[in-house]
């Protein structure tokens, strides 16, 4: 990561995937898909953490290097920049429910790097970015479909 020029860096995002207490069923599929995205050149993983929030709210943070059996993630561990600080961990864990475990992923969007570089060279700067939750998209599509059905029924 330190060899990457700022001129060629793509947008960097983070996400937190929470697994509520008693609702996780890890099969290795998540790790395999993440490695597939890296191998395809879609993303570059900058940092990863595993957070556990006890029922009393106390937080334990593990870097990948703190984990014994990384499985497919072993290939990513050596490249991590370990960017997140203790204050970041506290802020990220605030969104978690007590008793849950979460994975935190900080990644560069390599697919968008050429566009981002061109925008910077043209004097542009990102002033807003937001991810739309899948649940909101599904709800919107369902509302549109229900509206279409209602309109069709009115027209009959």
C-alpha positions as a Markdown table, in Angstrom:
| # | Residue | x | y | z |
|---|---|---|---|---|
| 1 | Unk | 0.0 | 0.0 | 0.0 |
| 2 | Unk | 2.8 | 2.4 | 0.8 |
| 3 | Unk | 4.1 | 2.1 | -2.8 |
| 4 | Unk | 0.8 | 3.4 | -4.2 |
| 5 | Unk | 1.0 | 7.0 | -5.6 |
| 6 | Unk | -1.6 | 9.4 | -4.4 |
| 7 | Unk | -2.2 | 10.2 | -8.1 |
| 8 | Unk | -3.4 | 6.7 | -8.8 |
| 9 | Unk | -5.3 | 5.9 | -5.6 |
| 10 | Unk | -8.9 | 5.0 | -6.0 |
| 11 | Unk | -11.7 | 5.9 | -3.6 |
| 12 | Unk | -11.3 | 4.2 | -0.2 |
| 13 | Unk | -14.4 | 2.9 | 1.6 |
| 14 | Unk | -15.0 | 1.0 | 4.8 |
| 15 | Unk | -17.8 | -1.3 | 5.8 |
| 16 | Unk | -18.9 | -3.1 | 8.9 |
| 17 | Unk | -20.7 | -6.4 | 8.7 |
| 18 | Unk | -22.3 | -7.3 | 12.0 |
| 19 | Unk | -23.2 | -10.8 | 13.1 |
| 20 | Unk | -25.7 | -10.7 | 16.0 |
| 21 | Unk | -25.2 | -13.1 | 18.8 |
| 22 | Unk | -26.2 | -16.6 | 17.9 |
| 23 | Unk | -27.0 | -15.8 | 14.2 |
| 24 | Unk | -23.6 | -16.4 | 12.5 |
| 25 | Unk | -22.8 | -19.4 | 10.5 |
| 26 | Unk | -19.3 | -18.9 | 9.1 |
| 27 | Unk | -18.4 | -21.3 | 6.3 |
| 28 | Unk | -15.4 | -19.5 | 4.8 |
| 29 | Unk | -17.5 | -18.2 | 1.9 |
| 30 | Unk | -17.0 | -14.5 | 3.0 |
| 31 | Unk | -13.2 | -14.9 | 3.0 |
| 32 | Unk | -13.3 | -16.7 | -0.3 |
| 33 | Unk | -15.3 | -13.9 | -1.9 |
| 34 | Unk | -13.1 | -11.2 | -0.5 |
| 35 | Unk | -10.0 | -12.9 | -1.9 |
| 36 | Unk | -11.7 | -13.3 | -5.2 |
| 37 | Unk | -12.4 | -9.5 | -5.3 |
| 38 | Unk | -8.7 | -8.8 | -4.6 |
| 39 | Unk | -7.4 | -11.4 | -7.1 |
| 40 | Unk | -9.7 | -9.9 | -9.8 |
| 41 | Unk | -8.3 | -6.4 | -9.2 |
| 42 | Unk | -11.6 | -5.0 | -8.1 |
| 43 | Unk | -10.4 | -3.9 | -4.6 |
| 44 | Unk | -7.3 | -3.6 | -2.5 |
| 45 | Unk | -7.7 | -4.4 | 1.2 |
| 46 | Unk | -6.1 | -1.7 | 3.3 |
| 47 | Unk | -7.2 | -2.9 | 6.8 |
| 48 | Unk | -9.3 | -5.5 | 8.4 |
| 49 | Unk | -10.5 | -6.0 | 12.0 |
| 50 | Unk | -12.6 | -8.4 | 13.8 |
| 51 | Unk | -14.6 | -6.7 | 16.6 |
| 52 | Unk | -16.4 | -8.4 | 19.4 |
| 53 | Unk | -18.7 | -6.5 | 21.7 |
| 54 | Unk | -19.6 | -8.2 | 25.0 |
| 55 | Unk | -23.0 | -7.9 | 26.6 |
| 56 | Unk | -21.5 | -5.3 | 29.0 |
| 57 | Unk | -20.4 | -3.2 | 26.0 |
| 58 | Unk | -16.7 | -3.9 | 26.3 |
| 59 | Unk | -14.9 | -4.3 | 22.9 |
| 60 | Unk | -12.2 | -6.6 | 21.8 |
| 61 | Unk | -10.4 | -5.8 | 18.5 |
| 62 | Unk | -8.3 | -8.3 | 16.6 |
| 63 | Unk | -6.1 | -7.5 | 13.6 |
| 64 | Unk | -5.8 | -10.4 | 11.1 |
| 65 | Unk | -2.2 | -10.9 | 12.3 |
| 66 | Unk | -3.6 | -11.7 | 15.8 |
| 67 | Unk | -5.6 | -14.6 | 14.3 |
| 68 | Unk | -4.2 | -18.1 | 14.2 |
| 69 | Unk | -6.0 | -19.7 | 11.3 |
| 70 | Unk | -6.6 | -17.1 | 8.5 |
| 71 | Unk | -7.5 | -19.7 | 5.8 |
| 72 | Unk | -7.9 | -17.9 | 2.5 |
| 73 | Unk | -7.2 | -14.5 | 4.1 |
| 74 | Unk | -3.6 | -15.5 | 4.7 |
| 75 | Unk | -2.7 | -14.0 | 1.2 |
| 76 | Unk | -4.1 | -10.6 | 2.3 |
| 77 | Unk | -2.6 | -10.3 | 5.7 |
| 78 | Unk | 1.0 | -9.3 | 4.6 |
| 79 | Unk | -0.4 | -6.3 | 2.5 |
| 80 | Unk | -2.5 | -4.7 | 5.2 |
| 81 | Unk | -1.6 | -1.1 | 6.3 |
| 82 | Unk | -3.3 | -1.4 | 9.7 |
| 83 | Unk | -4.7 | 2.1 | 9.2 |
| 84 | Unk | -7.4 | 2.0 | 12.0 |
| 85 | Unk | -6.5 | 3.5 | 15.3 |
| 86 | Unk | -8.0 | 2.8 | 18.8 |
| 87 | Unk | -10.3 | 5.8 | 18.5 |
| 88 | Unk | -11.6 | 4.4 | 15.1 |
| 89 | Unk | -12.3 | 1.1 | 16.7 |
| 90 | Unk | -14.4 | 2.7 | 19.5 |
| 91 | Unk | -16.4 | 4.7 | 16.9 |
| 92 | Unk | -17.0 | 1.7 | 14.7 |
| 93 | Unk | -18.0 | -0.5 | 17.6 |
| 94 | Unk | -20.5 | 2.1 | 18.8 |
| 95 | Unk | -22.8 | 0.9 | 15.9 |
| 96 | Unk | -22.7 | -2.7 | 17.1 |
| 97 | Unk | -25.2 | -4.4 | 19.4 |
| 98 | Unk | -23.9 | -6.0 | 22.6 |
| 99 | Unk | -23.1 | -9.6 | 22.2 |
| 100 | Unk | -22.3 | -9.3 | 18.5 |
| 101 | Unk | -19.2 | -9.9 | 16.4 |
| 102 | Unk | -18.4 | -7.7 | 13.4 |
| 103 | Unk | -15.9 | -7.6 | 10.5 |
| 104 | Unk | -14.5 | -4.2 | 9.5 |
| 105 | Unk | -13.1 | -3.9 | 6.1 |
| 106 | Unk | -11.2 | -0.8 | 4.7 |
| 107 | Unk | -10.6 | -1.1 | 1.0 |
| 108 | Unk | -9.6 | 0.8 | -2.1 |
| 109 | Unk | -11.9 | 0.7 | -5.0 |
| 110 | Unk | -9.4 | -0.2 | -7.7 |
| 111 | Unk | -12.1 | -0.4 | -10.4 |
| 112 | Unk | -12.7 | 3.4 | -9.8 |
| 113 | Unk | -9.1 | 4.5 | -9.6 |
| 114 | Unk | -8.7 | 5.6 | -13.2 |
| 115 | Unk | -11.9 | 7.7 | -13.0 |
| 116 | Unk | -10.9 | 9.2 | -9.6 |
| 117 | Unk | -7.4 | 10.0 | -10.9 |
| 118 | Unk | -8.8 | 11.7 | -14.0 |
| 119 | Unk | -11.2 | 13.8 | -11.8 |
| 120 | Unk | -8.3 | 14.9 | -9.5 |
| 121 | Unk | -6.1 | 15.8 | -12.5 |
| 122 | Unk | -9.0 | 17.9 | -13.8 |
| 123 | Unk | -9.1 | 19.8 | -10.4 |
| 124 | Unk | -12.1 | 17.9 | -9.0 |
| 125 | Unk | -12.5 | 16.7 | -5.5 |
| 126 | Unk | -15.0 | 14.4 | -3.9 |
| 127 | Unk | -17.5 | 16.4 | -1.8 |
| 128 | Unk | -20.0 | 13.7 | -1.0 |
| 129 | Unk | -20.4 | 10.0 | -1.1 |
| 130 | Unk | -22.8 | 7.6 | 0.5 |
| 131 | Unk | -23.8 | 4.0 | 0.1 |
| 132 | Unk | -27.5 | 3.2 | -0.2 |
| 133 | Unk | -28.4 | 0.2 | 2.0 |
| 134 | Unk | -29.7 | -2.7 | 0.0 |
| 135 | Unk | -32.8 | -2.8 | 2.3 |
| 136 | Unk | -33.7 | 0.7 | 1.2 |
| 137 | Unk | -33.3 | -0.2 | -2.5 |
| 138 | Unk | -35.5 | -3.3 | -2.1 |
| 139 | Unk | -38.2 | -1.3 | -0.2 |
| 140 | Unk | -38.2 | 1.4 | -2.9 |
| 141 | Unk | -38.5 | -1.2 | -5.7 |
| 142 | Unk | -41.3 | -2.9 | -3.8 |
| 143 | Unk | -43.1 | 0.4 | -3.3 |
| 144 | Unk | -42.8 | 1.2 | -7.1 |
| 145 | Unk | -44.2 | -2.2 | -8.0 |
| 146 | Unk | -47.1 | -1.8 | -5.6 |
| 147 | Unk | -47.7 | 1.7 | -7.1 |
| 148 | Unk | -47.7 | 0.3 | -10.6 |
| 149 | Unk | -50.2 | -2.4 | -9.6 |
| 150 | Unk | -52.4 | 0.2 | -8.0 |
| 151 | Unk | -52.2 | 2.4 | -11.1 |
| 152 | Unk | -53.1 | -0.5 | -13.4 |
| 153 | Unk | -56.1 | -1.4 | -11.2 |
| 154 | Unk | -57.3 | 2.2 | -11.4 |
| 155 | Unk | -57.1 | 2.2 | -15.1 |
| 156 | Unk | -59.3 | -0.8 | -15.6 |
